């Protein structure tokens, strides 16, 4: 028996020796929690209480969201049957319209829950119904990323409306849209820059929660955990960053090239740090968003390497975003800043809930409040997650 155990243990170490990430155990809950994508009912109740009491920063964040174009009750949805998005959204046939209608639906859903004004629930439903009656596919080179971005916002809105509003007759059709138009496009991931697959898995996890699809939930979580480990470096990884199965990266030169030419690796460095902080912010946001959804669904990954990688990534990027000069070994001494409004979810989970000191992340997060939207898939994180331990 002891010999068998030793053989199994050695076999389990092989993926780690190769720089790959061991596949985690199945993750789907026995029963899904609703609403349960990014924000839970207790979290929503906390926000509602704070806003109604006029407490800050929640009241300012709520006013920011409600006064934005996303919350306009005169907004007209702009659905397309085929959304075509090329590199950097060129061409842009419905790309911006789809992403912004999805964010608008989420914004309206939040305002409905906080205010109790049914007009906002009805507007969210109108936006979701218009798209579910129309869209059939995403095409061109940026289709997977576009699907991930819009597909991250839609289930947030849908979860709140389906489980807190009185009636949504076409919710089944919306679920069919998510499965047939979105999930099929993203569930197998991407070997492009890591923010692509992280955003795609955020959408896949959220959609799987809405659909109560345990098989695809497990598949998405496995791919997510692999990508997180390959996106944020920890010194415990060894001399080189981890890679994901099927990446085709097997030599140091290939890995360094994939890491934007960066050959010195330190805790918190990401695969796209030396590309720019904007894309890095997309990756960090998706890591935190999925971790938050998993926590709501009963699988808290903040205490695993996911949480440590998120903590290190937030701290490392925040330090330089706040103005610390880049040393010569880091990206040739030049950084393209612009992290975006992406720190609140991870900071709340690690600092507010777990009590971890995060000085640079705290300074940046508080300086950016109230955090707005990046107009892609991140929206109103101060409103939903500032100081929210619910």
Secondary structure, DSSP 4 states (H G I P E B T S, - for coil): -HHHHHHHHHHHHHHHHTT--PPPPP---SS--SSBSSSBHHHHHHHHHHHHTT-TTHHHHHHHHHHSGGG-TT------SEEEE-GGGSSEESHHHHHHHHHHHHHHHHHHHHH--HHHHHHHHHHHHHHHTT--EEESTTHHHHHHHHHHHHHHHHHHHHHHSS--TTHHHHHHHIIIIIIHHHTT--SSSHHHHHHHHHHHHHHHHHHT-HHHHHHHHHHHHHHHHHHB--GGG-SS----TT----SHHHHHHHTTT-----TT-BTTTTT-HHHHHHHHHHHHHHHHHHHHTT---TTSHHHHHHHHHHHHHHHHHTTPPPPTTSGGG-------S--HHHHIIIIIIT----HHHHHHHHHHPSP-B-SSS-B-HHHHHTT---
